[in-house]
Amino acid sequence: MTFAKGLQLVNRDESGIDLAFRADVLAGLASAQKAIPARWFYDDIGSQLFEDITQLPEYYPTRAEASILRSRSADIAKLIGPGRTVVEFGSGSSVKTPLLLSAIQPSAYVPLDIAGDFLRASSAALEEKFPGLPVYPVEADFMRRVELPGETASLPKLGFFPGSTIGNMIARTATDLLRSMRETLGEGALLLIGMDLVKDEEVLLAAYDDAAGVTAQFNLNLLTRINRELAGTVPVESFRHEARWNDTFARIEMHLVANEDISFTVSEQTFSMVAGESIHTENSHKFTRRSSQSLLAAGGWEPRARWTDEDGQFSLLLAEACAPRSAP
C-alpha cells in the first residue's frame, strides 16, 4: 500500500484554533435555540466514542448496513465496476469500509475526515488489510468542496457516505452537501450512501439513549471539547443528555439540557442558560423510499439502485452524478 502523508486543509489561526469550529460554536450559543452542528462531535475522543456506540446492542444502523454490504456485495460490485477511487466522506469504519473495498477492486482509497489523528489511525489500519492499495488521507471539512490528491485526478470516483450521516442535516444543508460531493467527485461519479429508515419510536429512542450511557458521553464530550479548544468554562456536570423524537420532521434530536441556571464563557464571550434550556446538538432524520430518492435528486444525484437489510431497518443507495438541469 502507498500511504501518502495526510493533507492539512483545516483553516486554523496562529494559535491552532479551528476557525470554523469557533465560528459555529459562538453563533450557535448566541441563537434563541442554542445549537451546534453535529460534525463537531468528532474530535479524536468523540470519534472513538462513536465507534463504541456502533458496537452497542441498541444501535442497529451499523449492523444493518454491514449486513447489506455482505449480502449484496456481488450486486454492488457489478453496478460499480472495478478501478474506481473510493472517496469516503468521514474516516473509515473498521467494519464497513473493508467490506466495500474487498468487493469492488478499487484503484485507490481517499478518506476525508476533520479529526486528523483518528483519520491517520484508521488509514493505517487499512494499510494492513489491503497491501498494494494506494491510500491518500485528507484532513478536511467535507461539508465543503474538497480538492482531491493529484494522484487520483484522472481516475473515476465512487463516493462512500455510510452510516446515514446525511440524516444529521436539515434538508437544505443535506442538499448543499450532496451538491458539494458532486463537485468534489466530478462528472461520471457514483455515490454509495446509507440512509436510515422510519421505524417504531421506541427502537429509535433506545438507539440514541443507550442503557450504558455511551451516547450521553459522546454528546457531553462536545462541551469538553469546547472547554479545551476554545478556552471555555462550560460546567459540563450541569448538563444532561436527552434524545427526543420529532414526528413532524421524522427525526431523532439530541440535546444537552441545563439542569440549573448557569453562565459561562467561550472564547471570551459570555453566555447564560436557564434550567431546562437546551443546546441542540444533533438531528438524525429517518427516511422513506420517496424521501431518500427526492433528497438525492435535489443534490444532483440520480438513484440507480437501493438495498435494505433483512429486517427493513436501513437502506443503502447507489446514485450517479447527473447533469444540472432546471426544467423537465
C-alpha positions in Angstrom: 0.0 0.0 0.0 1.1 3.5 -0.8 0.3 5.6 2.3 0.5 9.3 1.4 1.0 11.9 4.1 -2.3 13.4 5.1 -3.1 16.8 3.6 -3.9 19.6 6.1 -6.8 21.5 4.8 -8.4 22.7 8.0 -8.3 26.5 8.4 -6.7 27.4 11.8 -5.5 30.7 13.4 -1.9 31.2 14.7 -2.8 29.5 18.0 -4.1 26.4 16.3 -7.8 27.1 16.8 -10.1 25.7 14.1 -11.8 28.9 12.9 -14.9 27.1 11.6 -15.4 25.3 14.9 -15.2 28.6 16.8 -17.5 30.4 14.4 -20.1 27.7 14.6 -20.0 27.4 18.4 -20.2 31.2 19.0 -23.0 31.6 16.5 -24.9 28.6 17.9 -24.7 29.6 21.5 -25.9 33.1 20.6 -29.1 31.8 18.9 -32.5 31.7 20.6 -32.5 27.9 20.4 -28.8 27.2 21.1 -27.4 24.7 18.6 -24.0 23.4 17.4 -23.6 21.4 14.2 -23.1 17.6 14.8 -19.9 17.5 12.8 -18.1 19.0 15.8 -18.7 15.8 17.9 -15.8 14.2 16.1 -12.6 15.2 17.7 -10.4 12.1 18.5 -12.3 11.3 21.7 -15.6 11.8 20.0 -14.6 9.7 17.1 -13.6 6.8 19.4 -16.8 7.1 21.4 -18.9 6.9 18.2 -17.0 3.7 17.3 -18.0 2.4 20.7 -21.6 3.4 20.0 -21.7 1.3 16.9 -21.0 -1.8 19.0 -23.9 -1.2 21.4 -26.8 -3.7 21.3 -29.4 -0.8 20.9 -27.5 0.8 18.0 -28.8 -1.2 14.9 -27.6 1.0 12.0 -24.0 -0.3 11.8 -25.0 -3.9 11.9 -27.9 -3.4 9.4 -25.7 -1.5 6.9 -22.8 -4.0 7.2 -25.3 -6.9 6.6 -26.3 -5.2 3.3 -22.7 -4.8 2.2 -22.1 -8.5 3.0 -25.2 -10.0 1.4 -25.4 -7.7 -1.6 -21.7 -7.3 -2.4 -21.9 -9.1 -5.8 -24.7 -6.8 -6.9 -23.0 -3.7 -5.6 -19.7 -4.6 -7.3 -21.4 -5.4 -10.6 -23.0 -1.9 -10.7 -19.9 0.0 -9.6 -17.4 -1.9 -11.7 -13.6 -2.1 -11.0 -11.0 0.6 -10.9 -12.7 3.5 -9.2 -11.1 5.6 -6.5 -13.2 5.3 -3.3 -13.6 8.7 -1.6 -15.1 8.2 1.8 -16.7 11.2 3.5 -15.8 10.5 7.1 -13.0 8.3 8.3 -13.3 4.7 7.5 -15.2 2.3 9.8 -13.3 -0.8 10.9 -16.4 -2.8 9.7 -18.0 -1.2 6.7 -15.1 0.2 4.7 -13.2 -3.1 4.4 -16.4 -4.8 3.2 -16.7 -2.3 0.4 -13.0 -2.3 -0.6 -13.0 -6.1 -0.6 -15.9 -6.2 -3.0 -15.1 -3.7 -5.8 -11.4 -3.8 -6.8 -10.7 -0.1 -6.2 -7.8 1.8 -7.7 -7.2 4.0 -4.6 -8.8 5.0 -1.4 -9.2 8.6 -0.2 -10.7 9.0 3.3 -11.8 12.5 4.2 -12.2 13.5 7.9 -11.9 16.5 10.1 -10.3 14.6 13.0 -6.7 14.2 11.8 -5.3 11.8 14.3 -8.3 9.5 14.0 -8.1 9.8 10.2 -4.5 8.7 10.1 -5.1 5.8 12.6 -8.0 4.4 10.6 -6.0 4.8 7.3 -3.0 3.0 8.9 -5.3 0.1 9.9 -6.4 -0.3 6.3 -2.8 -0.5 5.2 -2.5 -3.8 6.9 -5.7 -5.2 5.4 -5.2 -4.0 1.8 -1.5 -4.2 0.9 -0.9 -2.6 -2.5 -3.9 -0.3 -2.4 -2.9 3.4 -2.6 -4.3 5.4 0.3 -4.4 9.2 0.4 -5.9 10.5 3.7 -7.1 14.1 3.6 -7.8 16.1 6.7 -10.7 18.4 5.7 -14.2 19.6 6.4 -16.1 17.6 3.8 -19.1 19.9 4.2 -17.4 22.0 1.5 -15.8 21.1 -1.8 -12.5 19.3 -1.3 -9.5 19.2 -3.6 -8.6 15.5 -4.0 -5.0 14.4 -4.3 -3.5 14.8 -7.7 -2.7 11.1 -8.0 -6.4 10.4 -8.3 -7.3 13.2 -10.7 -7.7 11.0 -13.8 -9.4 8.1 -12.1 -13.2 7.5 -11.9 -14.6 8.2 -8.5 -17.0 6.4 -6.1 -18.2 8.4 -3.1 -18.9 6.4 0.0 -21.0 8.0 2.8 -22.2 5.3 5.1 -24.0 5.4 8.5 -26.9 7.7 7.5 -24.7 10.7 8.4 -26.7 12.6 5.8 -29.6 12.4 8.2 -27.7 14.6 10.7 -28.5 17.6 8.5 -31.6 19.6 7.7 -32.8 19.3 4.2 -31.1 22.5 3.0 -27.8 21.5 4.4 -28.0 17.9 3.2 -28.8 19.2 -0.3 -25.8 21.5 -0.2 -23.6 18.7 1.0 -24.7 16.4 -1.8 -24.0 19.1 -4.3 -20.5 19.7 -2.9 -19.9 16.0 -3.0 -20.8 16.1 -6.7 -18.3 18.9 -7.2 -15.6 17.0 -5.3 -16.1 13.8 -7.2 -16.7 15.2 -10.7 -18.5 14.1 -13.8 -19.4 10.4 -14.1 -19.0 9.8 -10.3 -21.1 7.3 -8.3 -22.2 7.7 -4.7 -23.0 4.8 -2.3 -24.9 6.3 0.6 -26.5 4.9 3.7 -29.9 6.2 4.9 -31.7 5.1 8.0 -35.4 4.3 7.7 -38.5 5.4 9.7 -39.5 2.8 12.3 -41.0 2.5 15.8 -40.2 5.4 18.1 -39.1 3.0 20.9 -36.5 1.5 18.8 -35.2 4.9 17.7 -35.0 6.4 21.2 -33.2 3.4 22.6 -30.6 3.7 19.8 -29.8 7.3 20.8 -30.1 6.9 24.6 -28.4 3.6 25.4 -28.6 1.9 28.8 -24.8 2.1 29.2 -24.7 5.8 28.7 -22.1 5.8 25.9 -24.2 8.2 23.7 -24.5 10.5 26.7 -20.7 10.6 27.0 -20.5 11.2 23.2 -22.9 14.2 23.5 -21.3 15.7 26.6 -17.8 15.4 25.1 -18.8 18.2 22.8 -18.8 20.5 25.8 -15.4 19.2 27.0 -14.0 19.9 23.5 -15.3 23.5 23.7 -13.6 24.0 27.0 -10.4 22.5 25.8 -10.1 24.1 22.3 -12.0 27.4 22.8 -10.9 28.4 26.3 -14.4 27.6 27.5 -15.7 27.5 31.1 -18.8 25.4 30.4 -19.9 23.5 33.6 -20.2 20.1 31.9 -21.5 18.5 35.1 -24.6 20.8 34.9 -25.8 19.3 31.7 -27.6 16.0 30.8 -28.1 14.2 27.6 -31.6 13.9 26.1 -32.9 12.2 23.0 -36.3 13.2 21.5 -38.4 12.0 18.6 -39.7 14.9 16.4 -42.5 13.3 14.4 -43.1 16.5 12.3 -39.6 16.3 10.8 -39.2 12.5 11.1 -36.1 12.8 13.2 -34.4 12.0 16.4 -33.0 15.1 18.1 -30.2 15.1 20.6 -30.0 17.9 23.2 -27.7 18.9 26.0 -30.1 20.2 28.7 -29.1 22.5 31.5 -30.0 21.1 35.0 -29.8 24.5 36.6 -29.3 28.2 35.8 -25.7 28.7 34.6 -23.4 31.2 32.9 -20.1 30.5 31.2 -17.6 31.9 28.7 -16.3 30.6 25.3 -13.5 32.5 23.5 -14.0 35.4 25.9 -17.7 35.7 25.1 -20.3 35.2 27.9 -23.4 33.1 27.6 -26.1 32.1 30.1 -28.8 29.4 30.2 -31.8 28.7 32.5 -32.7 25.4 33.9 -34.4 23.2 31.2 -32.9 25.2 28.3 -31.0 23.1 25.8 -28.3 23.1 23.2 -29.5 21.2 20.2 -26.5 19.1 19.0 -27.8 16.6 16.5 -30.6 15.6 14.2 -30.9 12.1 12.8 -33.5 12.2 10.1 -35.2 8.9 9.1 -36.2 8.3 5.5 -38.7 6.6 3.3 -38.0 5.4 -0.2 -39.5 8.5 -1.7 -37.9 11.0 0.7 -34.4 9.4 0.2 -34.6 9.5 -3.5 -36.0 13.0 -3.6 -33.1 14.2 -1.5 -30.6 12.6 -3.8 -32.2 14.2 -6.8 -32.2 17.6 -5.2 -28.5 17.2 -4.6 -27.6 16.4 -8.2 -27.7 12.6 -7.9 -29.9 10.1 -9.9 -30.7 6.9 -7.9 -29.6 3.7 -9.6 -30.2 1.0 -7.0 -31.5 0.6 -3.5 -31.0 -2.2 -1.0 -32.3 -2.8 2.5 -31.3 -5.3 5.3 -33.4 -8.3 6.1 -35.4 -6.6 8.8 -36.1 -3.5 6.7 -34.4 -1.1 9.1 -31.8 0.5 6.9 -31.2 1.3 3.3 -28.1 1.6 1.1 -28.5 3.5 -2.2 -26.3 3.8 -5.3 -26.6 7.1 -7.3 -24.9 8.6 -10.3 -23.9 12.2 -10.7 -26.4 13.8 -13.1 -26.1 16.9 -15.3 -27.5 20.0 -13.8 -31.0 21.0 -15.2 -33.6 23.5 -14.4 -36.5 22.1 -16.4 -38.1 18.7 -17.3 
